[in-house]
């Protein structure tokens, strides 16, 4: 099976309106910039997006929000994106805010084939409304379901043509869990190499989880907020 695509446009060709997408990244670190730009250009509508947050107004998922492509956002954080906040408060956007650890575990559970799990996070808050609870050893836990995503779109530092991926530093974040969880996983990488060039001991995502891969270009790698010490 040839997993290599020429570009982002070819990689996202099978994504259609009303799909559920997982998008790797944390803030602006490790986000699939090329695929998001292609999704914006394609003009898809009615998307449900699962991501830790929604970038900023003019970058990342924020670009999709500007074009009203996102029907529902499932994330753990709203800050740094004024348009996200505006759509949430006006009722234009359906938002499911969940604890960050729960978001991570719902991704991991999906990849592991675990349909649901119990967690103490959110007990006694709005997060618990309508959810099953159970007591273990005198403590109450919520039942949370694994995510069910049509596509997972991730960003890696290096990858080979078999789909094996290596992430760099904190850009690893949600990407490995999401790569394992999507029904179809699309990976964009900064550097695409031949099979055998990656050290097997350094591979974070085995190629069995990746359905297509391409080498991205023109990565901005923005920083959300830069804080530096004043020079003497």
C-alpha positions in Angstrom: 0.0 0.0 0.0 1.4 3.4 -1.0 0.8 5.8 1.8 2.7 8.8 0.4 0.7 11.7 -0.9 2.1 14.7 -2.8 0.6 17.4 -0.7 -2.0 18.3 1.9 -4.7 18.8 -0.7 -4.3 15.2 -1.9 -4.1 13.9 1.7 -7.4 15.4 2.8 -9.2 14.5 -0.5 -11.6 12.0 1.3 -12.6 14.4 4.1 -16.2 15.7 3.5 -18.8 17.9 5.1 -20.0 16.8 8.6 -17.0 14.7 9.4 -15.5 14.4 12.9 -11.8 15.3 13.0 -9.1 14.9 15.6 -6.4 17.6 15.2 -3.1 17.2 17.0 -1.3 20.0 18.7 -1.3 22.0 22.0 -1.7 25.7 21.6 0.3 26.4 18.4 2.8 23.6 19.0 2.7 20.6 16.8 -0.4 21.5 14.8 -1.0 20.2 11.3 -0.6 23.6 9.6 -0.7 22.4 6.0 -3.8 20.2 6.4 -5.7 22.9 8.2 -4.9 25.4 5.4 -6.1 22.8 2.8 -9.3 22.2 4.8 -10.0 26.0 4.8 -9.4 26.2 1.1 -11.7 23.2 0.5 -14.5 25.0 2.3 -15.9 22.1 4.2 -18.8 22.7 6.5 -20.4 21.1 9.6 -17.2 19.8 11.0 -16.8 18.5 14.5 -13.2 19.2 15.7 -11.5 17.5 18.6 -8.4 19.4 19.7 -6.9 20.6 22.9 -7.8 24.2 21.9 -8.6 26.1 18.7 -5.4 28.0 18.1 -5.6 31.8 17.7 -7.8 34.0 15.5 -5.7 34.0 12.4 -3.9 30.7 12.6 -4.6 27.0 13.0 -8.2 25.9 13.7 -8.9 29.6 14.2 -8.9 30.0 10.4 -11.6 27.3 10.2 -13.7 29.1 12.8 -13.4 32.3 10.8 -14.9 30.6 7.8 -17.7 29.0 10.0 -16.6 25.5 9.0 -16.8 24.1 12.5 -20.2 23.0 13.9 -18.9 21.7 17.2 -15.6 22.1 19.0 -14.6 19.5 21.6 -11.6 20.9 23.6 -10.3 21.8 27.0 -9.4 25.4 26.5 -11.0 28.5 24.9 -8.5 31.2 25.6 -6.4 33.2 23.1 -9.1 33.0 20.4 -11.5 35.8 20.4 -13.6 34.4 17.6 -13.9 31.1 19.4 -15.1 33.0 22.4 -17.5 35.1 20.4 -19.1 32.1 18.7 -19.4 30.3 22.0 -21.2 33.2 23.8 -23.5 33.9 20.8 -24.6 30.3 20.5 -23.3 30.0 16.9 -20.9 27.2 17.9 -21.6 24.1 19.9 -18.8 23.6 22.4 -18.0 20.7 24.7 -15.4 21.7 27.2 -13.8 18.8 29.1 -10.9 18.4 31.5 -7.6 18.2 29.7 -6.7 14.8 31.2 -10.1 13.4 30.2 -9.6 14.7 26.6 -6.2 12.9 26.5 -7.7 9.6 28.0 -10.7 9.7 25.6 -8.1 9.8 22.7 -6.0 7.1 24.2 -9.0 4.8 25.0 -10.1 5.1 21.3 -6.7 4.0 20.1 -6.6 1.1 22.6 -10.1 -0.1 21.7 -11.5 0.7 25.1 -15.1 2.0 24.7 -15.4 3.8 28.1 -13.6 4.4 31.4 -14.1 5.9 34.8 -12.4 9.1 36.0 -12.8 11.3 39.1 -12.3 14.5 37.0 -15.5 16.6 36.8 -17.5 14.9 39.5 -19.8 17.4 41.1 -19.5 19.9 38.3 -21.3 20.7 35.0 -19.0 18.2 33.3 -20.9 15.4 35.2 -24.4 16.4 34.0 -26.2 13.5 32.3 -23.3 11.0 32.8 -23.2 7.7 34.6 -21.4 7.7 37.9 -20.1 4.8 40.0 -18.4 4.5 43.3 -15.1 2.7 43.7 -13.5 2.3 47.2 -15.7 5.1 48.6 -15.0 7.6 45.8 -17.3 8.7 43.0 -16.2 8.5 39.4 -17.7 9.6 36.0 -18.0 7.3 33.0 -16.5 8.9 29.9 -16.7 7.4 26.4 -13.8 7.0 24.0 -13.9 9.4 21.0 -15.2 8.2 17.7 -13.4 10.2 15.0 -13.6 9.7 11.2 -10.1 11.2 10.7 -7.1 12.0 12.9 -4.8 14.7 11.4 -1.4 14.9 13.1 1.9 16.7 12.7 5.3 15.0 13.2 8.9 16.0 12.8 10.1 13.1 10.7 8.3 10.2 9.1 9.1 7.4 6.6 7.2 6.2 3.6 5.7 3.4 5.7 4.1 6.0 8.0 6.4 5.6 11.0 6.5 8.9 12.9 8.9 10.7 15.2 7.8 13.8 17.1 10.1 16.5 18.4 10.1 17.7 22.0 6.8 19.2 23.2 5.3 19.1 19.7 4.6 15.5 20.5 1.7 16.4 22.9 -1.6 14.9 21.7 -0.3 13.7 18.3 0.6 10.1 19.2 -2.7 9.4 21.0 -4.7 10.9 18.1 -2.7 9.1 15.5 -3.8 5.8 17.1 -7.4 6.8 17.6 -8.7 7.9 14.1 -10.4 5.5 11.8 -8.2 7.1 9.1 -5.0 8.9 10.1 -3.3 11.6 8.0 0.2 12.6 9.0 2.1 15.6 7.7 5.9 15.7 8.5 8.7 18.2 8.2 11.0 15.6 6.7 9.9 12.4 4.8 12.6 9.7 4.6 13.0 6.3 3.1 12.0 3.2 5.1 14.9 2.1 7.3 16.3 5.6 7.9 14.5 6.1 11.2 16.0 4.4 14.3 13.3 1.8 15.4 14.0 2.7 19.0 13.0 6.4 18.4 9.7 5.8 16.6 6.8 7.2 18.6 3.9 6.2 16.2 4.2 2.9 14.3 3.2 3.1 10.6 0.4 0.6 11.2 -1.7 3.5 12.5 -1.0 5.9 9.6 -3.0 5.6 6.4 -1.4 8.5 4.4 1.7 10.7 4.9 3.2 13.7 3.1 6.0 16.2 3.5 4.7 19.6 4.5 6.1 23.0 3.6 6.5 26.6 4.8 5.9 25.8 8.5 5.5 29.0 10.5 5.7 27.3 14.0 4.2 30.3 15.7 4.6 31.0 19.4 1.4 32.0 21.2 3.0 34.3 23.6 6.7 35.2 23.8 8.0 36.4 27.2 11.7 37.3 27.5 13.8 38.8 30.2 14.8 42.5 29.9 18.5 42.8 29.1 20.7 44.7 31.5 
